[in-house]
Amino acid sequence: MTDEANQTSVLPVEQLRDGVSALMQTVTTLLEGETTLAALETALISHNTLLDQLVAHSLDASTLAALERIEQFITLRAGDYYLAESAQLGEQQTNRFISIFARRLLALDGIGPATAQQLFQQGIHTPEQFFALTPEALAKLELSPATLARLIPLHAHHPH
């Protein structure tokens, strides 16, 4: 029984190596090649797969921090892609894009898909970018009054 318990609590080395390799390849593609929607999606899927594998096996803080930085990098690249290509995306593609790449913004209380899309259009792609705004910069964003009314208290109550 002890062997079974050990086998389920240890991540198979091959699986881990494959996950790390897949993530490295997709991030390298984003760094060196042309950013495409397919490359962004593949990078995020690789990231999520590796994160899921590691979380199931007691992820340490430094590994989690590294994976968060990689996810932020992917999200920022996705934001740049969105700014350049959003005019060519249809409504369904835009909704799918926001649901995939704005999930960190969507995790904030009071930010739904429409608000996340508006923030992406303003170049705000991550919670870190949102909370780094000064109150004056937030007020100057081209957002509807209703959206600003939701975002200002969220921004004000975040510890800076």
mmCIF file of the C-alpha atoms, coordinates in Angstrom:
data_MODEL
# 
_entry.id   MODEL 
# 
loop_
_atom_site.group_PDB 
_atom_site.id 
_atom_site.type_symbol 
_atom_site.label_atom_id 
_atom_site.label_alt_id 
_atom_site.label_comp_id 
_atom_site.label_asym_id 
_atom_site.label_entity_id 
_atom_site.label_seq_id 
_atom_site.pdbx_PDB_ins_code 
_atom_site.Cartn_x 
_atom_site.Cartn_y 
_atom_site.Cartn_z 
_atom_site.occupancy 
_atom_site.B_iso_or_equiv 
_atom_site.pdbx_formal_charge 
_atom_site.auth_seq_id 
_atom_site.auth_comp_id 
_atom_site.auth_asym_id 
_atom_site.auth_atom_id 
_atom_site.pdbx_PDB_model_num 
ATOM 1   C CA . MET A 1 1   ? 0.000   0.000  0.000   1.00 0.00 ? 1   MET A CA 1 
ATOM 2   C CA . THR A 1 2   ? 2.844   2.377  0.690   1.00 0.00 ? 2   THR A CA 1 
ATOM 3   C CA . ASP A 1 3   ? 4.113   1.973  -2.874  1.00 0.00 ? 3   ASP A CA 1 
ATOM 4   C CA . GLU A 1 4   ? 0.676   2.860  -4.269  1.00 0.00 ? 4   GLU A CA 1 
ATOM 5   C CA . ALA A 1 5   ? 0.498   5.979  -2.106  1.00 0.00 ? 5   ALA A CA 1 
ATOM 6   C CA . ASN A 1 6   ? 3.978   7.030  -3.228  1.00 0.00 ? 6   ASN A CA 1 
ATOM 7   C CA . GLN A 1 7   ? 3.150   6.445  -6.889  1.00 0.00 ? 7   GLN A CA 1 
ATOM 8   C CA . THR A 1 8   ? 0.079   8.683  -6.736  1.00 0.00 ? 8   THR A CA 1 
ATOM 9   C CA . SER A 1 9   ? 1.828   11.499 -4.867  1.00 0.00 ? 9   SER A CA 1 
ATOM 10  C CA . VAL A 1 10  ? 4.902   11.751 -7.121  1.00 0.00 ? 10  VAL A CA 1 
ATOM 11  C CA . LEU A 1 11  ? 4.615   13.335 -10.531 1.00 0.00 ? 11  LEU A CA 1 
ATOM 12  C CA . PRO A 1 12  ? 6.018   11.028 -13.182 1.00 0.00 ? 12  PRO A CA 1 
ATOM 13  C CA . VAL A 1 13  ? 9.285   12.488 -14.433 1.00 0.00 ? 13  VAL A CA 1 
ATOM 14  C CA . GLU A 1 14  ? 8.427   11.903 -18.106 1.00 0.00 ? 14  GLU A CA 1 
ATOM 15  C CA . GLN A 1 15  ? 5.091   13.657 -17.751 1.00 0.00 ? 15  GLN A CA 1 
ATOM 16  C CA . LEU A 1 16  ? 6.744   16.614 -16.023 1.00 0.00 ? 16  LEU A CA 1 
ATOM 17  C CA . ARG A 1 17  ? 9.527   16.788 -18.618 1.00 0.00 ? 17  ARG A CA 1 
ATOM 18  C CA . ASP A 1 18  ? 6.981   16.695 -21.450 1.00 0.00 ? 18  ASP A CA 1 
ATOM 19  C CA . GLY A 1 19  ? 4.946   19.453 -19.814 1.00 0.00 ? 19  GLY A CA 1 
ATOM 20  C CA . VAL A 1 20  ? 7.971   21.686 -19.289 1.00 0.00 ? 20  VAL A CA 1 
ATOM 21  C CA . SER A 1 21  ? 9.178   21.019 -22.832 1.00 0.00 ? 21  SER A CA 1 
ATOM 22  C CA . ALA A 1 22  ? 5.789   21.858 -24.358 1.00 0.00 ? 22  ALA A CA 1 
ATOM 23  C CA . LEU A 1 23  ? 5.614   25.106 -22.392 1.00 0.00 ? 23  LEU A CA 1 
ATOM 24  C CA . MET A 1 24  ? 9.184   26.051 -23.354 1.00 0.00 ? 24  MET A CA 1 
ATOM 25  C CA . GLN A 1 25  ? 8.450   25.440 -27.040 1.00 0.00 ? 25  GLN A CA 1 
ATOM 26  C CA . THR A 1 26  ? 5.291   27.541 -27.039 1.00 0.00 ? 26  THR A CA 1 
ATOM 27  C CA . VAL A 1 27  ? 6.846   30.412 -25.098 1.00 0.00 ? 27  VAL A CA 1 
ATOM 28  C CA . THR A 1 28  ? 9.877   30.330 -27.405 1.00 0.00 ? 28  THR A CA 1 
ATOM 29  C CA . THR A 1 29  ? 7.505   30.556 -30.377 1.00 0.00 ? 29  THR A CA 1 
ATOM 30  C CA . LEU A 1 30  ? 5.939   33.675 -28.836 1.00 0.00 ? 30  LEU A CA 1 
ATOM 31  C CA . LEU A 1 31  ? 9.361   35.190 -28.176 1.00 0.00 ? 31  LEU A CA 1 
ATOM 32  C CA . GLU A 1 32  ? 10.933  34.438 -31.554 1.00 0.00 ? 32  GLU A CA 1 
ATOM 33  C CA . GLY A 1 33  ? 8.116   34.065 -34.024 1.00 0.00 ? 33  GLY A CA 1 
ATOM 34  C CA . GLU A 1 34  ? 5.091   35.955 -35.172 1.00 0.00 ? 34  GLU A CA 1 
ATOM 35  C CA . THR A 1 35  ? 2.387   35.984 -32.517 1.00 0.00 ? 35  THR A CA 1 
ATOM 36  C CA . THR A 1 36  ? -0.687  34.190 -33.769 1.00 0.00 ? 36  THR A CA 1 
ATOM 37  C CA . LEU A 1 37  ? -3.907  33.262 -32.049 1.00 0.00 ? 37  LEU A CA 1 
ATOM 38  C CA . ALA A 1 38  ? -3.009  29.584 -32.396 1.00 0.00 ? 38  ALA A CA 1 
ATOM 39  C CA . ALA A 1 39  ? 0.410   30.141 -30.769 1.00 0.00 ? 39  ALA A CA 1 
ATOM 40  C CA . LEU A 1 40  ? -1.169  32.079 -27.907 1.00 0.00 ? 40  LEU A CA 1 
ATOM 41  C CA . GLU A 1 41  ? -3.785  29.399 -27.294 1.00 0.00 ? 41  GLU A CA 1 
ATOM 42  C CA . THR A 1 42  ? -1.182  26.629 -27.447 1.00 0.00 ? 42  THR A CA 1 
ATOM 43  C CA . ALA A 1 43  ? 1.041   28.485 -24.979 1.00 0.00 ? 43  ALA A CA 1 
ATOM 44  C CA . LEU A 1 44  ? -1.798  28.976 -22.520 1.00 0.00 ? 44  LEU A CA 1 
ATOM 45  C CA . ILE A 1 45  ? -2.929  25.362 -22.851 1.00 0.00 ? 45  ILE A CA 1 
ATOM 46  C CA . SER A 1 46  ? 0.655   24.187 -22.238 1.00 0.00 ? 46  SER A CA 1 
ATOM 47  C CA . HIS A 1 47  ? 0.886   26.474 -19.217 1.00 0.00 ? 47  HIS A CA 1 
ATOM 48  C CA . ASN A 1 48  ? -2.427  25.276 -17.787 1.00 0.00 ? 48  ASN A CA 1 
ATOM 49  C CA . THR A 1 49  ? -1.583  21.623 -18.347 1.00 0.00 ? 49  THR A CA 1 
ATOM 50  C CA . LEU A 1 50  ? 1.737   21.950 -16.533 1.00 0.00 ? 50  LEU A CA 1 
ATOM 51  C CA . LEU A 1 51  ? 0.158   23.992 -13.736 1.00 0.00 ? 51  LEU A CA 1 
ATOM 52  C CA . ASP A 1 52  ? -2.565  21.366 -13.258 1.00 0.00 ? 52  ASP A CA 1 
ATOM 53  C CA . GLN A 1 53  ? 0.054   18.608 -13.107 1.00 0.00 ? 53  GLN A CA 1 
ATOM 54  C CA . LEU A 1 54  ? 2.140   20.479 -10.551 1.00 0.00 ? 54  LEU A CA 1 
ATOM 55  C CA . VAL A 1 55  ? -0.751  21.690 -8.379  1.00 0.00 ? 55  VAL A CA 1 
ATOM 56  C CA . ALA A 1 56  ? -1.873  18.101 -7.926  1.00 0.00 ? 56  ALA A CA 1 
ATOM 57  C CA . HIS A 1 57  ? 1.566   17.350 -6.491  1.00 0.00 ? 57  HIS A CA 1 
ATOM 58  C CA . SER A 1 58  ? 2.216   20.155 -3.981  1.00 0.00 ? 58  SER A CA 1 
ATOM 59  C CA . LEU A 1 59  ? 3.578   23.066 -5.967  1.00 0.00 ? 59  LEU A CA 1 
ATOM 60  C CA . ASP A 1 60  ? 6.242   25.108 -4.163  1.00 0.00 ? 60  ASP A CA 1 
ATOM 61  C CA . ALA A 1 61  ? 6.030   28.904 -3.989  1.00 0.00 ? 61  ALA A CA 1 
ATOM 62  C CA . SER A 1 62  ? 8.922   29.645 -6.345  1.00 0.00 ? 62  SER A CA 1 
ATOM 63  C CA . THR A 1 63  ? 7.530   27.330 -9.041  1.00 0.00 ? 63  THR A CA 1 
ATOM 64  C CA . LEU A 1 64  ? 4.090   28.879 -8.677  1.00 0.00 ? 64  LEU A CA 1 
ATOM 65  C CA . ALA A 1 65  ? 5.596   32.368 -8.977  1.00 0.00 ? 65  ALA A CA 1 
ATOM 66  C CA . ALA A 1 66  ? 7.478   31.352 -12.146 1.00 0.00 ? 66  ALA A CA 1 
ATOM 67  C CA . LEU A 1 67  ? 4.319   29.920 -13.682 1.00 0.00 ? 67  LEU A CA 1 
ATOM 68  C CA . GLU A 1 68  ? 2.389   33.077 -12.778 1.00 0.00 ? 68  GLU A CA 1 
ATOM 69  C CA . ARG A 1 69  ? 5.041   35.177 -14.568 1.00 0.00 ? 69  ARG A CA 1 
ATOM 70  C CA . ILE A 1 70  ? 4.770   32.929 -17.629 1.00 0.00 ? 70  ILE A CA 1 
ATOM 71  C CA . GLU A 1 71  ? 0.975   33.250 -17.610 1.00 0.00 ? 71  GLU A CA 1 
ATOM 72  C CA . GLN A 1 72  ? 1.311   37.025 -17.303 1.00 0.00 ? 72  GLN A CA 1 
ATOM 73  C CA . PHE A 1 73  ? 3.738   37.050 -20.258 1.00 0.00 ? 73  PHE A CA 1 
ATOM 74  C CA . ILE A 1 74  ? 1.266   35.033 -22.356 1.00 0.00 ? 74  ILE A CA 1 
ATOM 75  C CA . THR A 1 75  ? -1.586  37.337 -21.313 1.00 0.00 ? 75  THR A CA 1 
ATOM 76  C CA . LEU A 1 76  ? 0.402   40.457 -22.204 1.00 0.00 ? 76  LEU A CA 1 
ATOM 77  C CA . ARG A 1 77  ? 1.273   39.008 -25.620 1.00 0.00 ? 77  ARG A CA 1 
ATOM 78  C CA . ALA A 1 78  ? -2.398  38.135 -26.079 1.00 0.00 ? 78  ALA A CA 1 
ATOM 79  C CA . GLY A 1 79  ? -3.297  41.715 -25.182 1.00 0.00 ? 79  GLY A CA 1 
ATOM 80  C CA . ASP A 1 80  ? -0.893  43.067 -27.791 1.00 0.00 ? 80  ASP A CA 1 
ATOM 81  C CA . TYR A 1 81  ? -2.365  40.651 -30.331 1.00 0.00 ? 81  TYR A CA 1 
ATOM 82  C CA . TYR A 1 82  ? -5.873  41.797 -29.402 1.00 0.00 ? 82  TYR A CA 1 
ATOM 83  C CA . LEU A 1 83  ? -4.990  45.466 -29.846 1.00 0.00 ? 83  LEU A CA 1 
ATOM 84  C CA . ALA A 1 84  ? -3.542  44.755 -33.295 1.00 0.00 ? 84  ALA A CA 1 
ATOM 85  C CA . GLU A 1 85  ? -6.160  42.275 -34.511 1.00 0.00 ? 85  GLU A CA 1 
ATOM 86  C CA . SER A 1 86  ? -9.436  43.037 -32.724 1.00 0.00 ? 86  SER A CA 1 
ATOM 87  C CA . ALA A 1 87  ? -10.916 44.765 -35.770 1.00 0.00 ? 87  ALA A CA 1 
ATOM 88  C CA . GLN A 1 88  ? -10.647 41.478 -37.690 1.00 0.00 ? 88  GLN A CA 1 
ATOM 89  C CA . LEU A 1 89  ? -12.257 39.382 -34.945 1.00 0.00 ? 89  LEU A CA 1 
ATOM 90  C CA . GLY A 1 90  ? -15.972 38.739 -35.094 1.00 0.00 ? 90  GLY A CA 1 
ATOM 91  C CA . GLU A 1 91  ? -18.170 38.964 -32.014 1.00 0.00 ? 91  GLU A CA 1 
ATOM 92  C CA . GLN A 1 92  ? -17.983 35.232 -31.305 1.00 0.00 ? 92  GLN A CA 1 
ATOM 93  C CA . GLN A 1 93  ? -14.183 35.208 -31.722 1.00 0.00 ? 93  GLN A CA 1 
ATOM 94  C CA . THR A 1 94  ? -13.865 38.275 -29.491 1.00 0.00 ? 94  THR A CA 1 
ATOM 95  C CA . ASN A 1 95  ? -16.004 36.681 -26.773 1.00 0.00 ? 95  ASN A CA 1 
ATOM 96  C CA . ARG A 1 96  ? -13.934 33.491 -26.928 1.00 0.00 ? 96  ARG A CA 1 
ATOM 97  C CA . PHE A 1 97  ? -10.681 35.464 -26.879 1.00 0.00 ? 97  PHE A CA 1 
ATOM 98  C CA . ILE A 1 98  ? -11.737 37.440 -23.797 1.00 0.00 ? 98  ILE A CA 1 
ATOM 99  C CA . SER A 1 99  ? -12.929 34.316 -21.980 1.00 0.00 ? 99  SER A CA 1 
ATOM 100 C CA . ILE A 1 100 ? -9.563  32.640 -22.594 1.00 0.00 ? 100 ILE A CA 1 
ATOM 101 C CA . PHE A 1 101 ? -7.046  35.439 -22.177 1.00 0.00 ? 101 PHE A CA 1 
ATOM 102 C CA . ALA A 1 102 ? -8.793  37.841 -19.792 1.00 0.00 ? 102 ALA A CA 1 
ATOM 103 C CA . ARG A 1 103 ? -9.514  35.224 -17.155 1.00 0.00 ? 103 ARG A CA 1 
ATOM 104 C CA . ARG A 1 104 ? -7.252  36.899 -14.603 1.00 0.00 ? 104 ARG A CA 1 
ATOM 105 C CA . LEU A 1 105 ? -9.225  40.128 -15.029 1.00 0.00 ? 105 LEU A CA 1 
ATOM 106 C CA . LEU A 1 106 ? -12.474 38.162 -15.022 1.00 0.00 ? 106 LEU A CA 1 
ATOM 107 C CA . ALA A 1 107 ? -11.487 36.684 -11.654 1.00 0.00 ? 107 ALA A CA 1 
ATOM 108 C CA . LEU A 1 108 ? -11.750 40.162 -10.090 1.00 0.00 ? 108 LEU A CA 1 
ATOM 109 C CA . ASP A 1 109 ? -15.056 40.886 -8.407  1.00 0.00 ? 109 ASP A CA 1 
ATOM 110 C CA . GLY A 1 110 ? -17.071 43.264 -10.571 1.00 0.00 ? 110 GLY A CA 1 
ATOM 111 C CA . ILE A 1 111 ? -15.305 42.581 -13.870 1.00 0.00 ? 111 ILE A CA 1 
ATOM 112 C CA . GLY A 1 112 ? -17.330 40.613 -16.369 1.00 0.00 ? 112 GLY A CA 1 
ATOM 113 C CA . PRO A 1 113 ? -16.661 39.835 -20.028 1.00 0.00 ? 113 PRO A CA 1 
ATOM 114 C CA . ALA A 1 114 ? -17.852 43.219 -21.337 1.00 0.00 ? 114 ALA A CA 1 
ATOM 115 C CA . THR A 1 115 ? -15.686 45.137 -18.865 1.00 0.00 ? 115 THR A CA 1 
ATOM 116 C CA . ALA A 1 116 ? -12.692 42.887 -19.528 1.00 0.00 ? 116 ALA A CA 1 
ATOM 117 C CA . GLN A 1 117 ? -13.095 43.521 -23.249 1.00 0.00 ? 117 GLN A CA 1 
ATOM 118 C CA . GLN A 1 118 ? -13.215 47.273 -22.639 1.00 0.00 ? 118 GLN A CA 1 
ATOM 119 C CA . LEU A 1 119 ? -10.076 47.066 -20.508 1.00 0.00 ? 119 LEU A CA 1 
ATOM 120 C CA . PHE A 1 120 ? -8.295  45.006 -23.172 1.00 0.00 ? 120 PHE A CA 1 
ATOM 121 C CA . GLN A 1 121 ? -9.217  47.689 -25.720 1.00 0.00 ? 121 GLN A CA 1 
ATOM 122 C CA . GLN A 1 122 ? -7.603  50.262 -23.402 1.00 0.00 ? 122 GLN A CA 1 
ATOM 123 C CA . GLY A 1 123 ? -4.410  48.206 -23.121 1.00 0.00 ? 123 GLY A CA 1 
ATOM 124 C CA . ILE A 1 124 ? -5.159  46.877 -19.631 1.00 0.00 ? 124 ILE A CA 1 
ATOM 125 C CA . HIS A 1 125 ? -4.644  43.105 -19.843 1.00 0.00 ? 125 HIS A CA 1 
ATOM 126 C CA . THR A 1 126 ? -3.800  42.002 -16.316 1.00 0.00 ? 126 THR A CA 1 
ATOM 127 C CA . PRO A 1 127 ? -4.917  42.815 -12.776 1.00 0.00 ? 127 PRO A CA 1 
ATOM 128 C CA . GLU A 1 128 ? -1.401  44.119 -12.130 1.00 0.00 ? 128 GLU A CA 1 
ATOM 129 C CA . GLN A 1 129 ? -1.809  46.686 -14.914 1.00 0.00 ? 129 GLN A CA 1 
ATOM 130 C CA . PHE A 1 130 ? -5.257  47.634 -13.632 1.00 0.00 ? 130 PHE A CA 1 
ATOM 131 C CA . PHE A 1 131 ? -4.137  48.148 -10.039 1.00 0.00 ? 131 PHE A CA 1 
ATOM 132 C CA . ALA A 1 132 ? -0.983  50.007 -11.129 1.00 0.00 ? 132 ALA A CA 1 
ATOM 133 C CA . LEU A 1 133 ? -3.154  52.759 -12.628 1.00 0.00 ? 133 LEU A CA 1 
ATOM 134 C CA . THR A 1 134 ? -3.400  55.948 -10.648 1.00 0.00 ? 134 THR A CA 1 
ATOM 135 C CA . PRO A 1 135 ? -6.964  56.992 -9.805  1.00 0.00 ? 135 PRO A CA 1 
ATOM 136 C CA . GLU A 1 136 ? -6.546  59.821 -12.314 1.00 0.00 ? 136 GLU A CA 1 
ATOM 137 C CA . ALA A 1 137 ? -5.421  57.445 -15.077 1.00 0.00 ? 137 ALA A CA 1 
ATOM 138 C CA . LEU A 1 138 ? -8.343  55.129 -14.328 1.00 0.00 ? 138 LEU A CA 1 
ATOM 139 C CA . ALA A 1 139 ? -10.796 58.023 -14.553 1.00 0.00 ? 139 ALA A CA 1 
ATOM 140 C CA . LYS A 1 140 ? -9.312  59.050 -17.941 1.00 0.00 ? 140 LYS A CA 1 
ATOM 141 C CA . LEU A 1 141 ? -9.852  55.627 -19.563 1.00 0.00 ? 141 LEU A CA 1 
ATOM 142 C CA . GLU A 1 142 ? -12.442 55.629 -22.305 1.00 0.00 ? 142 GLU A CA 1 
ATOM 143 C CA . LEU A 1 143 ? -15.012 53.601 -20.369 1.00 0.00 ? 143 LEU A CA 1 
ATOM 144 C CA . SER A 1 144 ? -18.711 54.070 -19.861 1.00 0.00 ? 144 SER A CA 1 
ATOM 145 C CA . PRO A 1 145 ? -19.817 55.833 -16.659 1.00 0.00 ? 145 PRO A CA 1 
ATOM 146 C CA . ALA A 1 146 ? -21.427 52.588 -15.415 1.00 0.00 ? 146 ALA A CA 1 
ATOM 147 C CA . THR A 1 147 ? -18.181 50.671 -15.954 1.00 0.00 ? 147 THR A CA 1 
ATOM 148 C CA . LEU A 1 148 ? -16.151 53.349 -14.183 1.00 0.00 ? 148 LEU A CA 1 
ATOM 149 C CA . ALA A 1 149 ? -18.643 53.313 -11.302 1.00 0.00 ? 149 ALA A CA 1 
ATOM 150 C CA . ARG A 1 150 ? -17.886 49.595 -10.799 1.00 0.00 ? 150 ARG A CA 1 
ATOM 151 C CA . LEU A 1 151 ? -14.137 49.845 -11.336 1.00 0.00 ? 151 LEU A CA 1 
ATOM 152 C CA . ILE A 1 152 ? -13.287 52.880 -9.176  1.00 0.00 ? 152 ILE A CA 1 
ATOM 153 C CA . PRO A 1 153 ? -14.311 51.241 -5.844  1.00 0.00 ? 153 PRO A CA 1 
ATOM 154 C CA . LEU A 1 154 ? -12.600 47.973 -6.863  1.00 0.00 ? 154 LEU A CA 1 
ATOM 155 C CA . HIS A 1 155 ? -9.427  49.884 -7.642  1.00 0.00 ? 155 HIS A CA 1 
ATOM 156 C CA . ALA A 1 156 ? -9.654  52.039 -4.480  1.00 0.00 ? 156 ALA A CA 1 
ATOM 157 C CA . HIS A 1 157 ? -10.071 49.068 -2.144  1.00 0.00 ? 157 HIS A CA 1 
ATOM 158 C CA . HIS A 1 158 ? -7.069  47.174 -3.467  1.00 0.00 ? 158 HIS A CA 1 
ATOM 159 C CA . PRO A 1 159 ? -4.012  47.447 -1.243  1.00 0.00 ? 159 PRO A CA 1 
ATOM 160 C CA . HIS A 1 160 ? -1.289  49.131 -3.296  1.00 0.00 ? 160 HIS A CA 1 
# 
